[in-house]
Amino acid sequence: MGILKRTKKTEDKTLLTEKTQKVVEKKVSKKVTEKKASLENTKMIGLDHSGIILKPLISEKSATLAGSNQYVFVVRKTANRVAVASAIKQMYGITPVSVNVINVPGKKVRFGRRQGVRSDWKKAIVTLPVGKTINVYEGV
């Protein structure tokens, strides 16, 4: 009787290990598909230009930079140089010479005793070729 019990235990263990392997494979395949989806989302930034450039940044400094063919835009936090350059090309039909991207930390604010922080944002300074301009200041 002792021999039969031992073989049953080993059979049960092999069944359990097969089940756990299937579960582990499902989890691994799910993680791989999630990673592929996230990579596709980052690649979509380069393809979908509608939400990359949020608005032009209008200030005294940006107005002086416009004199030297440099324009400043507020861009999405996930945007990179390549995505901003392709978005400018699609929106305005001009290929930029260079794109500089800057992360701007939010400022600390205070309302009475309450403290807070404004949200972080990203800006891009786009340099255009000589002789090319963008009408950013229309309606301002």
Secondary structure, DSSP 4 states (H G I P E B T S, - for coil): -HHHHHHHHHHHHHHHHHHHHHHHHHHHHHHHHHHHHHHHHHHHHHH--TTTEEEE--SHHHHHHHTTTEEEEEE-TT--HHHHHHHHHHHHS---SEEEEEEEPPPEEEETTEEEEPPPEEEEEEEPPTT------TT-
